[in-house]
């Protein structure tokens, strides 16, 4: 397995990070994709991944980080990225859940990161919350972009639209929740060659750990739920999602720690 989206650099893991990594490996997680989303977290991802091939780095500007200084922040990010090994642009996208004061600025930064991903031929890691129509509309403006809809929570119909546009769908802990009708429908029905699994740790822990800190080793519960929904062996979902993740992010199969 590969945990395709984690924030293991977060302070939530400061006291036991090495134990969390050891548990992930013991649970069959061959790589963890570390996702930056701000100046500070991008630097943390760079530090964590620089000399550790177990971690795969991505860098971006989360929509919740966007304010009136967005042009300066993006220019600084683009300059910083120049000499960094990067496997994707993001976490980026749109988030209208908490604050809609900077909607237009969010859209502008999202477009700039899409353009950067096309320039560098890198996938996008997209966050979309309460902004599905705008997210889809902006993606449609850029036929050359591709990537993954991270921790997808929308409808099956919209998931299939994203797939048509060159995107993978990543499911996390919510697919295991008892009343999560849409994630379960998506997990049961999207093409298997477009499916990824993730934790988004430390957030969105799966059943039976719901409400507690999430960690990469728990991605197996996401795998097991999807296998159950589809009537497949969990090891088949394991193999398929790892192959999909390596293909999307262009990760060499040898890039893993023994």
C-alpha positions as CSV (number, residue, x, y, z in Angstrom):
1,X,0.0,0.0,0.0
2,X,0.8,3.6,-0.3
3,X,-0.8,6.3,1.9
4,X,-1.3,8.8,-0.9
5,X,-2.0,11.8,1.4
6,X,-0.5,12.4,4.9
7,X,0.7,15.2,7.1
8,X,2.9,13.2,9.4
9,X,5.1,16.2,9.8
10,X,2.3,17.9,11.9
11,X,3.0,18.6,15.5
12,X,0.4,15.9,16.4
13,X,3.2,13.4,15.8
14,X,6.0,15.2,17.6
15,X,6.0,12.8,20.5
16,X,5.9,9.5,18.7
17,X,6.6,10.1,15.0
18,X,9.1,7.2,14.7
19,X,6.7,4.8,16.3
20,X,3.9,5.9,13.9
21,X,6.2,5.3,10.9
22,X,7.2,1.9,12.3
23,X,3.5,1.0,12.7
24,X,2.8,2.1,9.1
25,X,5.6,-0.2,7.8
26,X,4.4,-3.0,9.9
27,X,0.9,-2.6,8.4
28,X,2.2,-2.9,4.9
29,X,2.5,0.8,3.9
30,X,5.4,0.9,1.4
31,X,5.5,4.7,1.0
32,X,3.8,7.8,2.5
33,X,3.2,10.8,0.3
34,X,3.8,13.9,2.5
35,X,1.7,16.8,1.3
36,X,2.7,20.4,2.0
37,X,0.1,23.2,1.9
38,X,1.7,26.4,3.3
39,X,5.2,28.0,3.5
40,X,5.9,26.3,6.9
41,X,4.5,22.9,5.9
42,X,6.2,22.9,2.6
43,X,9.5,23.4,4.4
44,X,8.7,20.7,6.9
45,X,7.9,18.3,4.0
46,X,11.2,19.2,2.3
47,X,13.2,18.5,5.6
48,X,11.4,15.2,6.2
49,X,11.8,13.9,2.7
50,X,15.3,15.2,1.8
51,X,17.2,12.1,2.9
52,X,14.4,9.6,3.4
53,X,13.1,7.8,0.3
54,X,10.2,6.3,2.2
55,X,8.5,9.7,2.0
56,X,7.3,11.3,-1.3
57,X,7.1,15.1,-1.3
58,X,4.4,17.3,-2.8
59,X,4.2,21.1,-2.3
60,X,1.4,23.6,-2.6
61,X,-0.7,26.4,-1.3
62,X,-3.9,25.4,0.4
63,X,-7.0,27.6,-0.3
64,X,-7.3,28.3,3.4
65,X,-3.8,29.9,3.3
66,X,-4.9,32.4,0.7
67,X,-5.3,36.1,1.6
68,X,-4.9,39.5,-0.1
69,X,-1.1,38.9,-0.4
70,X,-1.7,35.9,-2.7
71,X,0.4,37.2,-5.6
72,X,3.5,37.7,-3.5
73,X,2.9,34.3,-1.7
74,X,2.6,32.5,-5.0
75,X,5.7,34.1,-6.4
76,X,7.7,33.2,-3.3
77,X,6.4,29.6,-3.5
78,X,7.3,29.3,-7.2
79,X,10.8,30.6,-6.6
80,X,11.3,28.3,-3.5
81,X,10.2,25.3,-5.5
82,X,12.8,25.8,-8.3
83,X,15.5,23.6,-6.8
84,X,13.3,21.0,-5.0
85,X,12.4,17.5,-6.1
86,X,8.6,17.5,-6.3
87,X,6.1,14.8,-7.2
88,X,3.0,16.9,-7.4
89,X,1.6,20.5,-7.0
90,X,-0.7,20.7,-4.0
91,X,-2.5,20.5,-1.8
92,X,-4.3,23.2,-3.7
93,X,-7.9,24.0,-4.7
94,X,-10.9,25.7,-3.2
95,X,-12.5,25.7,0.2
96,X,-15.6,27.8,1.0
97,X,-16.5,26.0,4.2
98,X,-15.1,28.3,6.8
99,X,-14.4,31.7,5.1
100,X,-15.5,33.0,1.8
101,X,-13.8,36.4,2.1
102,X,-11.1,35.5,-0.4
103,X,-13.1,33.4,-3.0
104,X,-11.7,35.2,-6.0
105,X,-8.1,35.1,-4.6
106,X,-8.5,31.4,-4.0
107,X,-9.6,30.9,-7.6
108,X,-6.6,32.9,-8.8
109,X,-4.1,30.9,-6.7
110,X,-5.7,27.7,-7.8
111,X,-5.3,28.7,-11.5
112,X,-1.7,29.7,-10.9
113,X,-0.9,26.3,-9.4
114,X,-2.7,24.5,-12.2
115,X,-0.6,26.4,-14.7
116,X,2.6,25.6,-12.8
117,X,1.7,21.9,-12.7
118,X,1.2,22.0,-16.5
119,X,4.5,23.8,-16.9
120,X,6.3,21.2,-14.8
121,X,4.3,18.2,-16.0
122,X,3.3,17.3,-12.5
123,X,0.0,16.0,-11.1
124,X,-2.2,18.2,-8.9
125,X,-3.4,17.2,-5.4
126,X,-6.7,18.9,-5.2
127,X,-8.7,19.9,-2.1
128,X,-12.3,20.9,-2.7
129,X,-14.8,21.6,0.1
130,X,-18.2,23.2,-0.4
131,X,-16.9,24.4,-3.8
132,X,-17.5,21.5,-6.2
133,X,-19.0,23.5,-9.1
134,X,-16.3,26.1,-9.1
135,X,-13.6,23.4,-8.7
136,X,-14.9,21.5,-11.7
137,X,-15.4,24.6,-13.8
138,X,-11.8,25.7,-13.3
139,X,-10.3,22.3,-14.0
140,X,-12.3,22.3,-17.3
141,X,-10.4,25.4,-18.3
142,X,-7.1,23.4,-18.4
143,X,-7.4,20.3,-20.6
144,X,-3.7,19.5,-20.0
145,X,-4.0,19.2,-16.2
146,X,-4.3,15.9,-14.3
147,X,-4.0,14.7,-10.8
148,X,-6.1,13.5,-7.9
149,X,-9.2,14.6,-6.0
150,X,-8.0,14.1,-2.5
151,X,-10.2,12.7,0.2
152,X,-13.1,12.8,-2.2
153,X,-16.6,13.3,-0.6
154,X,-18.7,14.3,-3.6
155,X,-21.2,12.3,-5.7
156,X,-20.4,9.3,-8.0
157,X,-21.6,11.3,-11.0
158,X,-19.1,14.1,-10.3
159,X,-16.4,11.6,-9.6
160,X,-16.9,10.2,-13.1
161,X,-16.7,13.8,-14.5
162,X,-13.3,14.3,-12.8
163,X,-12.1,10.9,-14.2
164,X,-13.1,12.0,-17.7
165,X,-10.9,15.1,-17.2
166,X,-7.8,13.0,-16.3
167,X,-8.2,12.8,-12.5
168,X,-7.9,9.9,-10.0
169,X,-10.2,9.7,-7.0
170,X,-8.7,9.2,-3.5
171,X,-10.8,7.9,-0.7
172,X,-10.0,8.2,3.0
173,X,-11.4,7.4,6.4
174,X,-14.9,8.6,5.7
175,X,-15.6,5.7,3.4
176,X,-15.6,3.5,6.5
177,X,-18.2,5.6,8.4
178,X,-21.6,3.8,8.8
179,X,-23.7,6.5,7.2
180,X,-21.3,7.6,4.5
181,X,-23.5,6.8,1.6
182,X,-21.8,8.8,-1.2
183,X,-18.2,7.7,-0.4
184,X,-19.3,4.1,-0.3
185,X,-21.1,4.5,-3.6
186,X,-18.0,6.0,-5.1
187,X,-15.8,3.3,-3.6
188,X,-18.0,0.6,-5.0
189,X,-18.4,1.9,-8.5
190,X,-15.5,4.0,-9.9
191,X,-13.1,2.4,-12.3
192,X,-10.5,0.5,-10.2
193,X,-7.6,2.0,-12.3
194,X,-8.6,5.5,-11.1
195,X,-8.7,4.7,-7.3
196,X,-6.3,5.8,-4.7
197,X,-6.4,5.4,-0.9
198,X,-5.2,7.8,1.8
199,X,-5.4,8.8,5.4
200,X,-5.1,12.6,5.4
201,X,-3.5,11.9,8.8
202,X,-3.8,13.3,11.5
203,X,-7.4,14.0,10.3
204,X,-10.4,11.9,9.4
205,X,-9.5,8.7,11.2
206,X,-11.4,5.6,9.9
207,X,-13.7,3.4,12.0
208,X,-12.8,2.1,14.6
209,X,-10.7,5.1,15.4
210,X,-13.1,7.8,14.4
211,X,-12.6,11.0,16.4
212,X,-9.0,10.1,17.3
213,X,-5.7,11.0,15.7
214,X,-5.3,9.3,12.3
215,X,-2.1,7.8,11.2
216,X,-0.8,6.2,8.0
217,X,-1.0,2.6,9.2
218,X,-4.8,3.1,9.4
219,X,-5.0,3.2,5.6
220,X,-5.6,-0.5,5.7
221,X,-9.1,0.1,7.0
222,X,-9.9,2.2,3.9
223,X,-8.5,-0.6,1.7
224,X,-10.5,-3.2,3.6
225,X,-13.8,-1.2,3.3
226,X,-13.4,-0.8,-0.4
227,X,-12.6,-4.4,-0.8
228,X,-15.7,-5.3,1.1
229,X,-17.9,-3.0,-1.0
230,X,-16.6,-4.5,-4.2
231,X,-16.4,-8.1,-3.1
232,X,-12.6,-8.3,-3.7
233,X,-9.6,-9.5,-1.7
234,X,-8.1,-6.6,0.2
235,X,-4.7,-7.6,-1.2
236,X,-6.1,-6.9,-4.7
237,X,-7.1,-3.4,-3.7
238,X,-3.7,-3.1,-2.1
239,X,-1.9,-4.0,-5.3
240,X,-4.2,-1.9,-7.6
241,X,-4.1,1.3,-5.6
242,X,-0.3,1.1,-5.1
243,X,0.1,0.7,-8.9
244,X,-2.2,3.6,-9.5
245,X,-0.4,5.8,-7.0
246,X,3.0,5.0,-8.5
247,X,1.7,5.7,-12.0
248,X,0.1,9.0,-11.2
249,X,3.0,10.4,-9.1
250,X,5.7,8.8,-11.3
251,X,7.2,7.0,-8.3
252,X,9.8,4.4,-9.2
253,X,8.9,1.1,-7.6
254,X,12.5,1.0,-6.2
255,X,11.9,4.2,-4.3
256,X,11.0,2.6,-1.0
257,X,12.9,1.8,2.1
258,X,13.8,-1.8,2.8
